[in-house]
Amino acid sequence: MAITKIHAIKATVSGAVNYICNGDKTDSRLLISSFATSPETAAKDFQFTLSHTDLSDPNKAYHLIQSFAPGEVSPEEAHQIGQELADRLLKGRYSYIAATHTDKGHIHNHIIFCAADNIDYKKYHDCRQTYRNIRRLNDEICAGHNLSVLRGNTHQAKSHKEWQAAGNGTSWKAQLKSDIGDAIRQAHTYEELLSLMLQKGYEIKDSEIGGDAHKYIAFRAPGQERWIRGREKSLGPEYTKERIKERVEEKARIRAERMKKLTARRPSMIDTSQEKFADSPGLKRWADRQNLKAAAQIQSKLAEMGFRSMEEVNERIDALHLQARTGKKTTVALDKQIKDAAEILRYARQYGEKKKYAGNYEKSKDQERYYRTHSYDLHLAWGAAEILENAGINPKDMSLQKIESQYQNLCADRRTSSTAYKKAERESRELKQFRDQLLAFIGQEPMLEPDRSREQHLE
């Protein structure tokens, strides 16, 4: 389990970078990584990128902190998770420094990234939506590393004691929010939610809404001494009684819409193995008729898609599965190439803007004086040239237009690959659903035979 928080850096970038890269905190600087910058040059690199933006915006960088429960991860794994979060969040567009601190009771990551990206020089927009994205990515990555994830978290600030209690499963608030979340997923009305919470053993008071009702609902679990009120300060904005009611209604509406779409688009079988069908022959006959209609619709649908046998359906599913798997691998590989290309583009642009200073320095009759006047620009030019040369690019002969075109082509290839494999996954899921439902109804492999007419159907 990991929690995150983020804040803007408006003062000095170098001071923040020096703090997170402290050797005493990062295992002698072994737990430090970076992209499109380095701890030594971050302040200058960020300054160069920010010089292309609206300088009236005071935000120079953002400082993202990712904290883990004590003893949950090793320093190496925590650092890997921090890099994954930075890469997935920033998508190869923003320069960043990532450092893992091991000097406290809990391991935590510090990620400092430039407030502007290196491609379009757009400022990062720190708001509730982007923070929710950070939390979502953080939870996905933690789940991928088999770490626990806080469910129903509204991401408000917590004391470390409360956060640790939540990780150990001992927080009354965390348990209450989890139980409310479960009830919301099951309930169709606000009253049904209250009933479900009572079944879980909770005492409830002040649940009425409107009129002269008390402002806050309150819950108390078995064995709990004090009531917990459903107010923003206690549980967060998603747990007021008005918002709980809205969430129940939203879930019910989404379920209804989803069921309507499924009913309209895809025929589905009724499971007649349930006890209620055995107890009601009339209900069983009705369900059998519905299943017969659904099977006919599925057969017709498969015929319209051009399938003549279940063997062809299976072959198509296998082909789609292979296509999706290959496309996903290609997309992941392109993500790596795009990240590398973005770094090259960043330094190619930097060198293109600052190379005149390097040329003037070489021509200068008083190089020491010229260096004192233009040291910032000279270091940007020299640093960019060194990185380009290490990448096998001669900075004096490079074509910035070609590098930008290569980057854009990679991005276009990535969009195409991603769209294709996701489409293959959707088609594969649909065919599997049709096949499995048909086999469950018929009990054997049906054969698809062509009709004598221009349309084909299943016989």
C-alpha positions as CSV (number, residue, x, y, z in Angstrom):
1,M,0.0,0.0,0.0
2,A,1.3,3.5,-0.8
3,I,-0.1,6.9,-0.4
4,T,0.8,10.0,-2.4
5,K,0.8,13.8,-2.1
6,I,2.0,16.5,-4.4
7,H,2.9,20.2,-4.1
8,A,4.4,22.9,-6.3
9,I,7.9,24.2,-6.0
10,K,8.0,28.0,-6.4
11,A,11.3,28.8,-4.9
12,T,14.6,27.0,-5.7
13,V,14.6,23.8,-7.6
14,S,18.3,23.1,-6.7
15,G,17.5,23.1,-2.9
16,A,14.7,20.6,-3.3
17,V,16.8,18.4,-5.6
18,N,19.7,18.5,-3.1
19,Y,17.4,17.5,-0.3
20,I,15.9,14.4,-2.0
21,C,19.4,13.3,-3.4
22,N,21.0,13.4,0.1
23,G,23.4,10.4,0.2
24,D,22.5,9.7,3.9
25,K,18.9,9.3,2.9
26,T,19.3,7.4,-0.5
27,D,21.8,4.6,0.4
28,S,24.8,6.6,-0.6
29,R,22.9,7.9,-3.7
30,L,22.3,4.4,-5.1
31,L,18.6,4.9,-5.0
32,I,18.4,7.9,-7.4
33,S,17.2,7.9,-11.0
34,S,16.4,10.6,-13.6
35,F,15.0,11.2,-17.0
36,A,16.1,14.0,-19.4
37,T,18.1,15.7,-16.6
38,S,20.5,14.9,-13.7
39,P,20.6,15.9,-10.1
40,E,23.6,18.2,-10.9
41,T,21.9,20.0,-13.9
42,A,18.2,19.8,-13.0
43,A,17.9,23.5,-12.0
44,K,19.4,24.6,-15.3
45,D,17.5,22.1,-17.3
46,F,14.2,23.1,-15.8
47,Q,15.1,26.7,-16.2
48,F,15.7,26.2,-20.0
49,T,12.4,24.5,-20.5
50,L,10.5,27.0,-18.4
51,S,12.0,29.9,-20.4
52,H,9.7,28.8,-23.3
53,T,6.5,29.2,-21.1
54,D,4.6,31.9,-19.4
55,L,7.1,33.2,-16.9
56,S,4.3,34.8,-14.8
57,D,3.4,31.3,-13.6
58,P,5.5,30.9,-10.4
59,N,5.5,27.1,-10.5
60,K,9.0,25.8,-11.4
61,A,8.5,22.1,-10.6
62,Y,6.3,19.7,-8.7
63,H,7.3,17.5,-5.8
64,L,5.5,14.2,-5.6
65,I,5.9,12.0,-2.5
66,Q,5.0,8.3,-2.5
67,S,5.0,6.6,1.0
68,F,4.8,2.9,1.8
69,A,3.6,1.1,4.8
70,P,6.5,0.1,7.1
71,G,8.2,-3.2,6.1
72,E,6.0,-3.6,3.0
73,V,8.6,-3.2,0.4
74,S,12.4,-3.3,0.0
75,P,14.2,-0.1,-0.9
76,E,15.0,-1.5,-4.4
77,E,11.3,-2.4,-5.1
78,A,10.1,0.9,-3.8
79,H,12.5,2.7,-6.1
80,Q,11.3,0.6,-9.1
81,I,7.7,1.5,-8.2
82,G,8.6,5.2,-8.0
83,Q,10.2,5.1,-11.4
84,E,7.1,3.3,-12.8
85,L,4.8,5.9,-11.4
86,A,7.0,8.7,-12.8
87,D,7.2,7.1,-16.2
88,R,3.4,6.3,-16.5
89,L,2.4,9.7,-15.1
90,L,4.8,11.9,-17.2
91,K,4.9,9.7,-20.3
92,G,8.4,10.7,-21.4
93,R,7.5,14.4,-21.7
94,Y,8.7,15.9,-18.4
95,S,12.2,15.8,-17.0
96,Y,12.3,14.3,-13.5
97,I,14.5,13.2,-10.6
98,A,13.4,10.2,-8.5
99,A,14.9,9.3,-5.1
100,T,14.1,6.7,-2.5
101,H,14.6,7.6,1.1
102,T,15.3,4.9,3.7
103,D,16.2,7.0,6.7
104,K,12.7,7.0,8.3
105,G,10.5,4.2,9.7
106,H,8.7,3.9,6.4
107,I,10.3,3.9,2.9
108,H,9.2,6.7,0.7
109,N,9.9,8.1,-2.8
110,H,10.5,11.7,-3.8
111,I,9.8,12.6,-7.4
112,I,10.6,16.1,-8.6
113,F,9.6,17.0,-12.2
114,C,9.7,20.1,-14.2
115,A,6.5,22.1,-14.3
116,A,6.6,22.3,-18.1
117,D,7.0,19.4,-20.6
118,N,9.9,19.2,-23.1
119,I,7.8,18.6,-26.2
120,D,5.1,21.4,-26.4
121,Y,6.4,23.4,-23.4
122,K,2.9,23.1,-21.7
123,K,2.6,23.5,-18.0
124,Y,1.5,20.6,-15.9
125,H,-2.0,21.3,-14.5
126,D,-2.2,20.3,-10.9
127,C,-5.8,19.8,-10.0
128,R,-8.2,17.3,-8.5
129,Q,-8.5,15.4,-11.8
130,T,-4.7,15.0,-12.3
131,Y,-4.3,14.0,-8.6
132,R,-7.0,11.4,-9.1
133,N,-5.0,10.1,-12.0
134,I,-1.9,9.9,-9.8
135,R,-3.8,7.9,-7.2
136,R,-5.2,5.6,-9.9
137,L,-1.8,5.0,-11.4
138,N,-0.3,4.5,-7.9
139,D,-3.0,1.9,-7.0
140,E,-2.6,0.1,-10.3
141,I,1.2,-0.1,-9.9
142,C,1.0,-1.2,-6.3
143,A,-1.5,-3.9,-7.2
144,G,0.8,-5.1,-9.9
145,H,3.5,-5.5,-7.2
146,N,1.1,-7.4,-5.0
147,L,0.9,-4.6,-2.5
148,S,-2.3,-3.7,-0.7
149,V,-4.4,-0.9,-2.0
150,L,-6.8,1.3,0.1
151,R,-10.3,1.0,-1.4
152,G,-12.8,3.9,-1.3
153,N,-10.0,6.3,-0.5
154,T,-10.9,9.9,-1.2
155,H,-7.2,10.8,-0.8
156,Q,-7.6,13.4,1.9
157,A,-4.6,14.0,4.1
158,K,-4.1,11.5,6.9
159,S,-1.8,11.4,9.9
160,H,0.9,8.8,9.7
161,K,-0.6,7.0,12.7
162,E,-4.1,6.8,11.0
163,W,-2.5,5.8,7.6
164,Q,-0.5,3.0,9.3
165,A,-3.7,1.8,11.2
166,A,-5.5,1.7,7.9
167,G,-2.7,-0.5,6.5
168,N,-3.0,-2.8,9.4
169,G,-6.8,-3.0,9.0
170,T,-7.4,-1.4,12.4
171,S,-8.8,2.0,11.4
172,W,-12.5,2.5,12.2
173,K,-12.7,5.1,9.5
174,A,-11.1,3.0,6.8
175,Q,-13.3,0.0,7.6
176,L,-16.4,2.2,7.6
177,K,-15.6,3.7,4.2
178,S,-14.9,0.2,2.9
179,D,-18.3,-1.0,4.2
180,I,-20.1,2.0,2.8
181,G,-18.4,1.4,-0.6
182,D,-19.6,-2.3,-0.5
183,A,-23.1,-1.2,0.4
184,I,-23.2,1.4,-2.4
185,R,-22.2,-1.3,-5.0
186,Q,-25.0,-3.6,-3.8
187,A,-27.8,-1.1,-3.0
188,H,-30.4,0.3,-5.5
189,T,-31.7,2.9,-3.1
190,Y,-30.5,5.0,-0.2
191,E,-32.9,3.2,2.1
192,E,-31.5,-0.2,1.0
193,L,-28.0,1.0,1.7
194,L,-29.0,1.9,5.3
195,S,-30.5,-1.6,5.6
196,L,-27.3,-3.2,4.4
197,M,-25.2,-1.1,6.9
198,L,-27.5,-2.3,9.7
199,Q,-27.0,-5.9,8.6
200,K,-23.2,-5.3,8.8
201,G,-23.8,-4.5,12.5
202,Y,-23.6,-0.7,12.4
203,E,-25.7,1.6,14.5
204,I,-26.9,4.6,12.5
205,K,-28.4,7.9,13.5
206,D,-29.4,11.1,11.8
207,S,-29.8,9.4,8.4
208,E,-32.8,11.5,7.3
209,I,-32.3,14.0,4.5
210,G,-33.9,17.4,4.1
211,G,-36.3,19.3,6.3
212,D,-35.1,19.7,9.9
213,A,-32.9,16.7,9.7
214,H,-29.5,16.8,11.4
215,K,-26.7,17.9,9.1
216,Y,-24.5,14.8,9.4
217,I,-25.3,11.1,9.4
218,A,-23.3,9.0,12.0
219,F,-22.2,5.4,12.2
220,R,-20.9,3.3,15.0
221,A,-19.5,-0.2,14.5
222,P,-19.8,-3.1,17.1
223,G,-17.2,-2.5,19.8
224,Q,-16.6,1.1,18.8
225,E,-17.0,3.7,21.5
226,R,-17.4,6.9,19.5
227,W,-19.7,7.7,16.6
228,I,-18.1,8.6,13.2
229,R,-19.9,11.4,11.5
230,G,-20.3,11.5,7.7
231,R,-18.7,14.9,7.1
232,E,-15.9,16.0,4.9
233,K,-13.5,16.6,7.8
234,S,-14.0,13.1,9.1
235,L,-14.4,10.8,6.1
236,G,-14.1,13.1,3.0
237,P,-16.6,14.7,0.7
238,E,-17.8,11.4,-0.8
239,Y,-19.3,10.2,2.6
240,T,-21.8,12.9,3.5
241,K,-25.3,11.4,3.5
242,E,-26.3,13.6,0.5
243,R,-23.3,12.3,-1.5
244,I,-23.9,8.7,-0.4
245,K,-27.4,8.9,-1.7
246,E,-26.2,10.4,-5.0
247,R,-23.6,7.7,-5.3
248,V,-26.2,5.0,-4.8
249,E,-28.5,6.5,-7.4
250,E,-25.5,7.0,-9.8
251,K,-24.6,3.3,-9.5
252,A,-28.2,2.2,-9.9
253,R,-28.5,4.4,-13.0
254,I,-25.3,3.0,-14.5
255,R,-26.4,-0.6,-13.8
256,A,-29.7,0.1,-15.5
257,E,-28.1,1.7,-18.5
258,R,-25.5,-1.1,-18.8
259,M,-28.2,-3.8,-18.6
260,K,-30.3,-1.9,-21.2
261,K,-27.3,-1.9,-23.6
262,L,-26.5,-5.5,-23.0
263,T,-30.1,-6.5,-23.6
264,A,-30.3,-4.4,-26.7
265,R,-26.9,-5.4,-28.2
266,R,-26.1,-8.9,-27.1
267,P,-28.5,-11.8,-26.5
268,S,-27.7,-13.6,-23.3
269,M,-28.7,-16.9,-21.8
270,I,-30.6,-17.3,-18.5
271,D,-29.0,-19.6,-16.0
272,T,-31.8,-22.2,-15.3
273,S,-29.8,-24.2,-12.8
274,Q,-30.9,-21.8,-10.0
275,E,-33.3,-23.2,-7.4
276,K,-36.1,-20.9,-8.3
277,F,-36.4,-22.5,-11.8
278,A,-36.6,-26.0,-10.2
279,D,-39.4,-24.8,-8.0
280,S,-41.4,-23.2,-10.8
281,P,-42.1,-25.2,-13.9
282,G,-43.8,-22.2,-15.6
283,L,-40.7,-20.0,-14.9
284,K,-38.5,-22.8,-16.3
285,R,-40.5,-23.0,-19.5
286,W,-40.4,-19.2,-20.0
287,A,-36.6,-19.2,-19.4
288,D,-36.2,-22.1,-21.9
289,R,-38.1,-20.2,-24.6
290,Q,-36.0,-17.1,-23.9
291,N,-32.8,-19.1,-24.2
292,L,-34.0,-20.7,-27.4
293,K,-34.5,-17.2,-28.8
294,A,-31.1,-16.0,-27.6
295,A,-29.4,-19.0,-29.1
296,A,-31.1,-18.3,-32.4
297,Q,-30.0,-14.7,-32.2
298,I,-26.4,-15.7,-31.5
299,Q,-26.4,-18.2,-34.4
300,S,-27.8,-15.5,-36.7
301,K,-25.2,-13.0,-35.4
302,L,-22.3,-15.4,-36.0
303,A,-23.6,-16.1,-39.5
304,E,-23.8,-12.4,-40.2
305,M,-20.1,-12.1,-39.2
306,G,-19.3,-14.8,-41.8
307,F,-18.7,-17.8,-39.6
308,R,-19.8,-21.2,-40.9
309,S,-18.7,-23.4,-38.1
310,M,-17.7,-23.3,-34.5
311,E,-14.2,-24.3,-35.5
312,E,-14.0,-21.1,-37.5
313,V,-15.1,-19.1,-34.4
314,N,-12.4,-20.8,-32.3
315,E,-9.8,-20.1,-34.9
316,R,-10.8,-16.5,-35.0
317,I,-10.7,-16.2,-31.2
318,D,-7.2,-17.6,-31.2
319,A,-6.1,-15.3,-34.0
320,L,-7.5,-12.3,-32.2
321,H,-5.9,-13.3,-28.9
322,L,-2.5,-13.6,-30.7
323,Q,-3.1,-10.2,-32.5
324,A,-4.0,-8.5,-29.2
325,R,-1.0,-10.0,-27.4
326,T,1.4,-9.1,-30.2
327,G,-0.1,-5.6,-30.4
328,K,0.3,-5.0,-26.7
329,K,3.9,-6.0,-26.8
330,T,4.5,-3.7,-29.7
331,T,2.8,-0.8,-27.8
332,V,4.9,-1.4,-24.7
333,A,8.1,-1.4,-26.9
334,L,6.9,1.8,-28.6
335,D,6.4,3.4,-25.2
336,K,10.1,2.8,-24.5
337,Q,11.2,4.2,-27.9
338,I,9.0,7.3,-27.4
339,K,10.5,7.9,-24.0
340,D,14.0,7.7,-25.5
341,A,13.1,9.8,-28.5
342,A,11.5,12.5,-26.2
343,E,14.8,12.8,-24.4
344,I,16.8,13.1,-27.6
345,L,14.3,15.7,-28.9
346,R,14.6,17.7,-25.7
347,Y,18.4,17.9,-26.0
348,A,18.3,18.5,-29.8
349,R,16.1,21.5,-29.3
350,Q,18.3,22.7,-26.4
351,Y,21.5,22.4,-28.5
352,G,19.8,24.1,-31.5
353,E,19.0,27.1,-29.3
354,K,22.3,27.3,-27.5
355,K,24.9,26.2,-30.1
356,K,25.6,29.8,-31.1
357,Y,27.1,30.4,-27.6
358,A,29.5,27.4,-28.1
359,G,30.5,28.7,-31.5
360,N,31.0,32.2,-30.2
361,Y,33.1,30.9,-27.3
362,E,35.4,29.0,-29.7
363,K,35.8,32.2,-31.8
364,S,36.2,34.5,-28.8
365,K,39.6,36.1,-28.2
366,D,38.9,36.3,-24.5
367,Q,37.3,33.0,-23.7
368,E,37.5,33.4,-20.0
369,R,35.5,36.6,-20.1
370,Y,33.0,35.2,-22.5
371,Y,32.5,32.2,-20.2
372,R,31.9,34.4,-17.2
373,T,29.2,36.3,-19.2
374,H,27.5,33.3,-20.8
375,S,28.3,30.3,-18.6
376,Y,24.7,29.2,-18.2
377,D,24.1,29.1,-22.0
378,L,27.4,27.4,-22.6
379,H,26.8,24.6,-20.1
380,L,23.4,24.0,-21.7
381,A,25.0,23.8,-25.2
382,W,27.9,21.6,-24.0
383,G,25.7,19.3,-21.9
384,A,23.2,18.8,-24.8
385,A,26.0,18.1,-27.2
386,E,27.5,15.5,-24.9
387,I,24.2,13.6,-24.5
388,L,23.5,13.7,-28.3
389,E,27.0,12.3,-29.0
390,N,26.5,9.5,-26.5
391,A,23.3,8.7,-28.4
392,G,25.3,8.4,-31.6
393,I,24.1,11.7,-33.0
394,N,26.5,14.3,-34.3
395,P,25.0,17.6,-33.0
396,K,26.7,19.7,-35.7
397,D,25.1,17.6,-38.5
398,M,21.8,16.7,-37.0
399,S,18.4,17.7,-38.5
400,L,16.1,18.9,-35.8
401,Q,13.2,18.6,-38.2
402,K,14.0,14.9,-38.8
403,I,14.3,14.2,-35.0
404,E,10.9,15.9,-34.4
405,S,9.4,13.9,-37.3
406,Q,10.7,10.6,-35.9
407,Y,9.2,11.4,-32.6
408,Q,5.8,12.3,-34.1
409,N,5.9,9.1,-36.2
410,L,6.6,7.0,-33.1
411,C,3.6,8.6,-31.3
412,A,1.4,7.9,-34.4
413,D,2.6,4.3,-34.5
414,R,1.8,3.9,-30.8
415,R,-1.7,5.2,-31.3
416,T,-2.3,2.9,-34.2
417,S,-0.9,-0.1,-32.3
418,S,-2.9,0.6,-29.2
419,T,-6.1,1.1,-31.1
420,A,-5.6,-2.1,-33.0
421,Y,-4.9,-4.4,-30.0
422,K,-7.7,-3.0,-27.9
423,K,-10.1,-3.6,-30.8
424,A,-8.8,-7.2,-31.1
425,E,-9.4,-7.7,-27.4
426,R,-13.0,-6.4,-27.6
427,E,-13.8,-8.5,-30.6
428,S,-12.2,-11.6,-28.9
429,R,-14.3,-11.0,-25.8
430,E,-17.5,-10.7,-27.8
431,L,-16.9,-13.9,-29.7
432,K,-16.0,-15.8,-26.6
433,Q,-19.2,-14.7,-25.0
434,F,-21.2,-15.8,-28.0
435,R,-19.4,-19.1,-28.2
436,D,-19.6,-19.9,-24.5
437,Q,-23.3,-19.0,-24.3
438,L,-24.1,-21.1,-27.4
439,L,-22.2,-24.1,-26.1
440,A,-23.8,-23.8,-22.7
441,F,-27.2,-23.9,-24.4
442,I,-26.6,-26.6,-27.0
443,G,-24.1,-28.8,-25.1
444,Q,-22.2,-29.6,-28.2
445,E,-20.3,-27.8,-31.0
446,P,-22.8,-26.4,-33.4
447,M,-22.1,-26.3,-37.1
448,L,-22.6,-23.2,-39.1
449,E,-24.0,-24.0,-42.6
450,P,-24.4,-21.5,-45.4
451,D,-27.9,-20.7,-46.6
452,R,-28.9,-21.1,-50.2
453,S,-29.8,-17.4,-50.3
454,R,-27.2,-14.6,-50.3
455,E,-27.3,-14.4,-46.4
456,Q,-25.8,-17.2,-44.3
457,H,-27.3,-18.6,-41.1
458,L,-26.7,-21.3,-38.6
459,E,-28.7,-24.4,-38.9
